[in-house]
Amino acid sequence: MADDERDDLKAKVEAALSGATDVLWITDKRGRDVGVPAAKIAYVEVGSADGDRRIGFGG
């Protein structure tokens, strides 16, 4: 995800958590739209584009 897209996603999440919108709409990497009720958002992690990718249960 490009930096400008990451900033847009953060703004959408913040709007949903502040009550400005009832549903957080995001597009996944396959181009599908996903709606998440703002009241159900419990945790959001936005990683960096060059972050390490872990596989399995190791830490």
N, CA, C and O atoms as a CHARMM CRD file, in Angstrom:
* protein
*
  236
    1    1 MET  N      0.84800  -1.16600   0.00000 PROA 1      0.00000
    2    1 MET  CA     0.00000   0.00000   0.00000 PROA 1      0.00000
    3    1 MET  C      0.89700   1.23300   0.00000 PROA 1      0.00000
    4    1 MET  O      1.81400   1.35700   0.81200 PROA 1      0.00000
    5    2 ALA  N      0.61700   2.11600  -0.90500 PROA 2      0.00000
    6    2 ALA  CA     1.39300   3.35300  -1.00600 PROA 2      0.00000
    7    2 ALA  C      1.12100   4.25200   0.20400 PROA 2      0.00000
    8    2 ALA  O      0.09400   4.12000   0.87000 PROA 2      0.00000
    9    3 ASP  N      2.06000   5.16900   0.47900 PROA 3      0.00000
   10    3 ASP  CA     1.91900   6.04400   1.63700 PROA 3      0.00000
   11    3 ASP  C      0.64500   6.87300   1.58000 PROA 3      0.00000
   12    3 ASP  O     -0.01600   7.05100   2.60300 PROA 3      0.00000
   13    4 ASP  N      0.28500   7.38600   0.40500 PROA 4      0.00000
   14    4 ASP  CA    -0.92100   8.20700   0.31300 PROA 4      0.00000
   15    4 ASP  C     -2.17800   7.37100   0.55700 PROA 4      0.00000
   16    4 ASP  O     -3.14900   7.87100   1.12600 PROA 4      0.00000
   17    5 GLU  N     -2.17200   6.11300   0.13600 PROA 5      0.00000
   18    5 GLU  CA    -3.29900   5.22500   0.41300 PROA 5      0.00000
   19    5 GLU  C     -3.36500   4.89000   1.89800 PROA 5      0.00000
   20    5 GLU  O     -4.45300   4.77400   2.46200 PROA 5      0.00000
   21    6 ARG  N     -2.22000   4.73600   2.52300 PROA 6      0.00000
   22    6 ARG  CA    -2.16200   4.43600   3.95500 PROA 6      0.00000
   23    6 ARG  C     -2.73700   5.60400   4.74700 PROA 6      0.00000
   24    6 ARG  O     -3.48300   5.39700   5.70300 PROA 6      0.00000
   25    7 ASP  N     -2.39800   6.81600   4.36100 PROA 7      0.00000
   26    7 ASP  CA    -2.92700   7.99800   5.04400 PROA 7      0.00000
   27    7 ASP  C     -4.43900   8.10500   4.85700 PROA 7      0.00000
   28    7 ASP  O     -5.15400   8.49800   5.77900 PROA 7      0.00000
   29    8 ASP  N     -4.93000   7.75400   3.65900 PROA 8      0.00000
   30    8 ASP  CA    -6.36300   7.77000   3.39300 PROA 8      0.00000
   31    8 ASP  C     -7.07800   6.73700   4.25900 PROA 8      0.00000
   32    8 ASP  O     -8.15100   7.01300   4.79600 PROA 8      0.00000
   33    9 LEU  N     -6.49400   5.55700   4.39700 PROA 9      0.00000
   34    9 LEU  CA    -7.07500   4.52000   5.24000 PROA 9      0.00000
   35    9 LEU  C     -7.12900   4.96300   6.69300 PROA 9      0.00000
   36    9 LEU  O     -8.13700   4.75400   7.36900 PROA 9      0.00000
   37   10 LYS  N     -6.05500   5.57300   7.17800 PROA 10     0.00000
   38   10 LYS  CA    -6.04300   6.06900   8.55200 PROA 10     0.00000
   39   10 LYS  C     -7.14500   7.10000   8.76600 PROA 10     0.00000
   40   10 LYS  O     -7.80800   7.09200   9.80300 PROA 10     0.00000
   41   11 ALA  N     -7.34500   7.98400   7.79500 PROA 11     0.00000
   42   11 ALA  CA    -8.38600   9.00300   7.90600 PROA 11     0.00000
   43   11 ALA  C     -9.77100   8.36100   7.93800 PROA 11     0.00000
   44   11 ALA  O    -10.64200   8.80700   8.68500 PROA 11     0.00000
   45   12 LYS  N     -9.98100   7.31800   7.13300 PROA 12     0.00000
   46   12 LYS  CA   -11.26900   6.61400   7.13500 PROA 12     0.00000
   47   12 LYS  C    -11.52000   5.93300   8.47800 PROA 12     0.00000
   48   12 LYS  O    -12.63800   5.96600   8.99200 PROA 12     0.00000
   49   13 VAL  N    -10.49400   5.32000   9.04300 PROA 13     0.00000
   50   13 VAL  CA   -10.62500   4.65200  10.33700 PROA 13     0.00000
   51   13 VAL  C    -10.93200   5.68100  11.42000 PROA 13     0.00000
   52   13 VAL  O    -11.81300   5.46500  12.25200 PROA 13     0.00000
   53   14 GLU  N    -10.21900   6.78400  11.41300 PROA 14     0.00000
   54   14 GLU  CA   -10.45400   7.82900  12.40800 PROA 14     0.00000
   55   14 GLU  C    -11.86700   8.38500  12.30200 PROA 14     0.00000
   56   14 GLU  O    -12.50100   8.65700  13.32200 PROA 14     0.00000
   57   15 ALA  N    -12.36900   8.56000  11.07700 PROA 15     0.00000
   58   15 ALA  CA   -13.73300   9.05700  10.88500 PROA 15     0.00000
   59   15 ALA  C    -14.75200   8.06800  11.43600 PROA 15     0.00000
   60   15 ALA  O    -15.73700   8.46300  12.06000 PROA 15     0.00000
   61   16 ALA  N    -14.51200   6.78300  11.20200 PROA 16     0.00000
   62   16 ALA  CA   -15.43600   5.76200  11.71000 PROA 16     0.00000
   63   16 ALA  C    -15.41900   5.72300  13.22700 PROA 16     0.00000
   64   16 ALA  O    -16.47200   5.61300  13.85400 PROA 16     0.00000
   65   17 LEU  N    -14.24500   5.80900  13.82200 PROA 17     0.00000
   66   17 LEU  CA   -14.14000   5.74500  15.28000 PROA 17     0.00000
   67   17 LEU  C    -14.68900   6.99600  15.95500 PROA 17     0.00000
   68   17 LEU  O    -15.13400   6.93000  17.10100 PROA 17     0.00000
   69   18 SER  N    -14.66600   8.12400  15.26900 PROA 18     0.00000
   70   18 SER  CA   -15.18400   9.36400  15.85200 PROA 18     0.00000
   71   18 SER  C    -16.69800   9.47900  15.71300 PROA 18     0.00000
   72   18 SER  O    -17.31300  10.37900  16.28500 PROA 18     0.00000
   73   19 GLY  N    -17.30000   8.55900  14.94600 PROA 19     0.00000
   74   19 GLY  CA   -18.74600   8.59400  14.76500 PROA 19     0.00000
   75   19 GLY  C    -19.19300   9.35000  13.53900 PROA 19     0.00000
   76   19 GLY  O    -20.39400   9.50600  13.31900 PROA 19     0.00000
   77   20 ALA  N    -18.25600   9.82600  12.73000 PROA 20     0.00000
   78   20 ALA  CA   -18.60900  10.57400  11.52300 PROA 20     0.00000
   79   20 ALA  C    -19.26000   9.67300  10.47700 PROA 20     0.00000
   80   20 ALA  O    -20.06000  10.14400   9.66800 PROA 20     0.00000
   81   21 THR  N    -18.92500   8.38100  10.48600 PROA 21     0.00000
   82   21 THR  CA   -19.54000   7.40300   9.59400 PROA 21     0.00000
   83   21 THR  C    -19.90500   6.16500  10.40100 PROA 21     0.00000
   84   21 THR  O    -19.27100   5.84700  11.40700 PROA 21     0.00000
   85   22 ASP  N    -20.93900   5.47700   9.93900 PROA 22     0.00000
   86   22 ASP  CA   -21.37900   4.26800  10.64700 PROA 22     0.00000
   87   22 ASP  C    -20.67300   3.01100  10.15700 PROA 22     0.00000
   88   22 ASP  O    -20.58100   2.01900  10.88000 PROA 22     0.00000
   89   23 VAL  N    -20.17200   3.05800   8.91300 PROA 23     0.00000
   90   23 VAL  CA   -19.53100   1.89100   8.30700 PROA 23     0.00000
   91   23 VAL  C    -18.18500   2.30900   7.73600 PROA 23     0.00000
   92   23 VAL  O    -18.08500   3.32000   7.04000 PROA 23     0.00000
   93   24 LEU  N    -17.15900   1.53400   8.02800 PROA 24     0.00000
   94   24 LEU  CA   -15.83200   1.73600   7.44200 PROA 24     0.00000
   95   24 LEU  C    -15.75400   0.89100   6.18400 PROA 24     0.00000
   96   24 LEU  O    -15.78200  -0.33700   6.26000 PROA 24     0.00000
   97   25 TRP  N    -15.65600   1.52900   5.03500 PROA 25     0.00000
   98   25 TRP  CA   -15.53900   0.81300   3.76100 PROA 25     0.00000
   99   25 TRP  C    -14.09200   0.83900   3.31600 PROA 25     0.00000
  100   25 TRP  O    -13.49100   1.90500   3.18500 PROA 25     0.00000
  101   26 ILE  N    -13.53500  -0.34200   3.08400 PROA 26     0.00000
  102   26 ILE  CA   -12.16600  -0.45600   2.59400 PROA 26     0.00000
  103   26 ILE  C    -12.15700  -1.39700   1.39700 PROA 26     0.00000
  104   26 ILE  O    -13.06800  -2.20600   1.22500 PROA 26     0.00000
  105   27 THR  N    -11.13800  -1.28600   0.58700 PROA 27     0.00000
  106   27 THR  CA   -10.97100  -2.15800  -0.57500 PROA 27     0.00000
  107   27 THR  C     -9.77600  -3.04800  -0.32200 PROA 27     0.00000
  108   27 THR  O     -8.68300  -2.56400  -0.02800 PROA 27     0.00000
  109   28 ASP  N     -9.98100  -4.36800  -0.43800 PROA 28     0.00000
  110   28 ASP  CA    -8.86800  -5.28700  -0.18700 PROA 28     0.00000
  111   28 ASP  C     -7.95100  -5.35500  -1.39900 PROA 28     0.00000
  112   28 ASP  O     -8.20700  -4.71800  -2.42100 PROA 28     0.00000
  113   29 LYS  N     -6.87400  -6.13700  -1.27600 PROA 29     0.00000
  114   29 LYS  CA    -5.87600  -6.17700  -2.34600 PROA 29     0.00000
  115   29 LYS  C     -6.38800  -6.81700  -3.62200 PROA 29     0.00000
  116   29 LYS  O     -5.75200  -6.69400  -4.66900 PROA 29     0.00000
  117   30 ARG  N     -7.52300  -7.49800  -3.55700 PROA 30     0.00000
  118   30 ARG  CA    -8.12300  -8.09200  -4.75900 PROA 30     0.00000
  119   30 ARG  C     -9.16900  -7.18200  -5.38800 PROA 30     0.00000
  120   30 ARG  O     -9.78800  -7.54800  -6.38700 PROA 30     0.00000
  121   31 GLY  N     -9.37300  -6.00000  -4.81300 PROA 31     0.00000
  122   31 GLY  CA   -10.31400  -5.04300  -5.36800 PROA 31     0.00000
  123   31 GLY  C    -11.73700  -5.17300  -4.85000 PROA 31     0.00000
  124   31 GLY  O    -12.63900  -4.50100  -5.35000 PROA 31     0.00000
  125   32 ARG  N    -11.94900  -6.02300  -3.86300 PROA 32     0.00000
  126   32 ARG  CA   -13.28800  -6.19800  -3.29000 PROA 32     0.00000
  127   32 ARG  C    -13.52400  -5.16200  -2.19900 PROA 32     0.00000
  128   32 ARG  O    -12.62700  -4.85900  -1.41200 PROA 32     0.00000
  129   33 ASP  N    -14.74400  -4.62200  -2.16000 PROA 33     0.00000
  130   33 ASP  CA   -15.12200  -3.68300  -1.10600 PROA 33     0.00000
  131   33 ASP  C    -15.59300  -4.45300   0.11700 PROA 33     0.00000
  132   33 ASP  O    -16.37100  -5.40200   0.01200 PROA 33     0.00000
  133   34 VAL  N    -15.10700  -4.02600   1.28000 PROA 34     0.00000
  134   34 VAL  CA   -15.45000  -4.67500   2.54200 PROA 34     0.00000
  135   34 VAL  C    -15.98600  -3.59800   3.48200 PROA 34     0.00000
  136   34 VAL  O    -15.34400  -2.56900   3.69200 PROA 34     0.00000
  137   35 GLY  N    -17.16300  -3.84300   4.04300 PROA 35     0.00000
  138   35 GLY  CA   -17.75100  -2.91300   4.99700 PROA 35     0.00000
  139   35 GLY  C    -17.65600  -3.45700   6.40600 PROA 35     0.00000
  140   35 GLY  O    -18.01300  -4.60700   6.66200 PROA 35     0.00000
  141   36 VAL  N    -17.17200  -2.62900   7.32300 PROA 36     0.00000
  142   36 VAL  CA   -17.04100  -3.01500   8.72700 PROA 36     0.00000
  143   36 VAL  C    -17.84500  -2.01100   9.55300 PROA 36     0.00000
  144   36 VAL  O    -17.58200  -0.81000   9.48300 PROA 36     0.00000
  145   37 PRO  N    -18.82700  -2.48500  10.33700 PROA 37     0.00000
  146   37 PRO  CA   -19.56800  -1.55400  11.19900 PROA 37     0.00000
  147   37 PRO  C    -18.60800  -0.84700  12.15200 PROA 37     0.00000
  148   37 PRO  O    -17.79900  -1.49300  12.81800 PROA 37     0.00000
  149   38 ALA  N    -18.69800   0.46900  12.21600 PROA 38     0.00000
  150   38 ALA  CA   -17.77400   1.24700  13.04400 PROA 38     0.00000
  151   38 ALA  C    -17.83300   0.81900  14.50400 PROA 38     0.00000
  152   38 ALA  O    -16.81900   0.85200  15.20000 PROA 38     0.00000
  153   39 ALA  N    -19.00800   0.41900  14.97200 PROA 39     0.00000
  154   39 ALA  CA   -19.15700   0.00400  16.36800 PROA 39     0.00000
  155   39 ALA  C    -18.42100  -1.29700  16.66600 PROA 39     0.00000
  156   39 ALA  O    -18.17600  -1.60900  17.83200 PROA 39     0.00000
  157   40 LYS  N    -18.06400  -2.06200  15.63600 PROA 40     0.00000
  158   40 LYS  CA   -17.40300  -3.34800  15.81900 PROA 40     0.00000
  159   40 LYS  C    -15.88400  -3.27700  15.67800 PROA 40     0.00000
  160   40 LYS  O    -15.19900  -4.28300  15.86200 PROA 40     0.00000
  161   41 ILE  N    -15.35400  -2.10500  15.35500 PROA 41     0.00000
  162   41 ILE  CA   -13.90300  -1.97100  15.19300 PROA 41     0.00000
  163   41 ILE  C    -13.25600  -2.02500  16.57300 PROA 41     0.00000
  164   41 ILE  O    -13.55400  -1.21300  17.44900 PROA 41     0.00000
  165   42 ALA  N    -12.36400  -2.99900  16.74600 PROA 42     0.00000
  166   42 ALA  CA   -11.69700  -3.15700  18.03100 PROA 42     0.00000
  167   42 ALA  C    -10.19900  -2.94500  17.91400 PROA 42     0.00000
  168   42 ALA  O     -9.55400  -2.53900  18.88100 PROA 42     0.00000
  169   43 TYR  N     -9.63900  -3.21500  16.74600 PROA 43     0.00000
  170   43 TYR  CA    -8.19000  -3.17400  16.59500 PROA 43     0.00000
  171   43 TYR  C     -7.85100  -2.90800  15.13400 PROA 43     0.00000
  172   43 TYR  O     -8.44300  -3.51000  14.23800 PROA 43     0.00000
  173   44 VAL  N     -6.90900  -2.01400  14.89100 PROA 44     0.00000
  174   44 VAL  CA    -6.46300  -1.71700  13.53500 PROA 44     0.00000
  175   44 VAL  C     -4.94300  -1.66200  13.53500 PROA 44     0.00000
  176   44 VAL  O     -4.33700  -0.97700  14.35900 PROA 44     0.00000
  177   45 GLU  N     -4.33700  -2.38500  12.61100 PROA 45     0.00000
  178   45 GLU  CA    -2.88600  -2.33500  12.45100 PROA 45     0.00000
  179   45 GLU  C     -2.58900  -1.99900  11.00400 PROA 45     0.00000
  180   45 GLU  O     -2.98200  -2.73100  10.09600 PROA 45     0.00000
  181   46 VAL  N     -1.89500  -0.89200  10.78900 PROA 46     0.00000
  182   46 VAL  CA    -1.49200  -0.48700   9.44900 PROA 46     0.00000
  183   46 VAL  C      0.02200  -0.59200   9.40100 PROA 46     0.00000
  184   46 VAL  O      0.73300   0.23700   9.96800 PROA 46     0.00000
  185   47 GLY  N      0.50300  -1.61300   8.72200 PROA 47     0.00000
  186   47 GLY  CA     1.93600  -1.85400   8.65100 PROA 47     0.00000
  187   47 GLY  C      2.59500  -1.06500   7.53800 PROA 47     0.00000
  188   47 GLY  O      1.92700  -0.43100   6.72100 PROA 47     0.00000
  189   48 SER  N      3.89900  -1.11500   7.52200 PROA 48     0.00000
  190   48 SER  CA     4.65200  -0.43400   6.47800 PROA 48     0.00000
  191   48 SER  C      4.74700  -1.32700   5.24500 PROA 48     0.00000
  192   48 SER  O      4.61800  -2.54800   5.33900 PROA 48     0.00000
  193   49 ALA  N      4.97000  -0.71900   4.11700 PROA 49     0.00000
  194   49 ALA  CA     5.04600  -1.45300   2.85600 PROA 49     0.00000
  195   49 ALA  C      6.24600  -2.39000   2.82600 PROA 49     0.00000
  196   49 ALA  O      6.20700  -3.41900   2.15100 PROA 49     0.00000
  197   50 ASP  N      7.30700  -2.05300   3.54200 PROA 50     0.00000
  198   50 ASP  CA     8.51800  -2.86900   3.50500 PROA 50     0.00000
  199   50 ASP  C      8.71400  -3.65600   4.80400 PROA 50     0.00000
  200   50 ASP  O      9.82700  -4.08700   5.10300 PROA 50     0.00000
  201   51 GLY  N      7.64800  -3.84400   5.57200 PROA 51     0.00000
  202   51 GLY  CA     7.73300  -4.57200   6.84000 PROA 51     0.00000
  203   51 GLY  C      8.02700  -6.04700   6.60500 PROA 51     0.00000
  204   51 GLY  O      7.78800  -6.58000   5.52100 PROA 51     0.00000
  205   52 ASP  N      8.54700  -6.69000   7.63600 PROA 52     0.00000
  206   52 ASP  CA     8.85100  -8.11000   7.51000 PROA 52     0.00000
  207   52 ASP  C      7.55400  -8.91100   7.53400 PROA 52     0.00000
  208   52 ASP  O      6.58300  -8.51800   8.18000 PROA 52     0.00000
  209   53 ARG  N      7.54900 -10.00900   6.84300 PROA 53     0.00000
  210   53 ARG  CA     6.36600 -10.85100   6.74600 PROA 53     0.00000
  211   53 ARG  C      6.64600 -12.13000   7.51700 PROA 53     0.00000
  212   53 ARG  O      7.56900 -12.87300   7.18300 PROA 53     0.00000
  213   54 ARG  N      5.84900 -12.38700   8.54600 PROA 54     0.00000
  214   54 ARG  CA     6.03400 -13.56200   9.38100 PROA 54     0.00000
  215   54 ARG  C      5.09900 -14.66800   8.94600 PROA 54     0.00000
  216   54 ARG  O      3.97600 -14.42500   8.50300 PROA 54     0.00000
  217   55 ILE  N      5.58300 -15.87500   9.08000 PROA 55     0.00000
  218   55 ILE  CA     4.77300 -17.04300   8.75000 PROA 55     0.00000
  219   55 ILE  C      4.80600 -17.96800   9.95300 PROA 55     0.00000
  220   55 ILE  O      5.86900 -18.20900  10.52500 PROA 55     0.00000
  221   56 GLY  N      3.65700 -18.48400  10.33600 PROA 56     0.00000
  222   56 GLY  CA     3.59200 -19.41500  11.45100 PROA 56     0.00000
  223   56 GLY  C      3.36800 -18.72000  12.76900 PROA 56     0.00000
  224   56 GLY  O      2.90900 -17.57900  12.82100 PROA 56     0.00000
  225   57 PHE  N      3.70100 -19.43100  13.84800 PROA 57     0.00000
  226   57 PHE  CA     3.43400 -18.91300  15.17900 PROA 57     0.00000
  227   57 PHE  C      4.65300 -18.29100  15.85400 PROA 57     0.00000
  228   57 PHE  O      4.54700 -17.81100  16.98200 PROA 57     0.00000
  229   58 GLY  N      5.78100 -18.28900  15.20400 PROA 58     0.00000
  230   58 GLY  CA     7.00500 -17.75700  15.80400 PROA 58     0.00000
  231   58 GLY  C      6.94200 -16.27500  16.01500 PROA 58     0.00000
  232   58 GLY  O      6.22700 -15.57400  15.30000 PROA 58     0.00000
  233   59 GLY  N      7.66200 -15.79100  16.96300 PROA 59     0.00000
  234   59 GLY  CA     7.63700 -14.35800  17.25400 PROA 59     0.00000
  235   59 GLY  C      8.91800 -13.78100  16.97000 PROA 59     0.00000
  236   59 GLY  O      9.10700 -12.57800  17.14900 PROA 59     0.00000
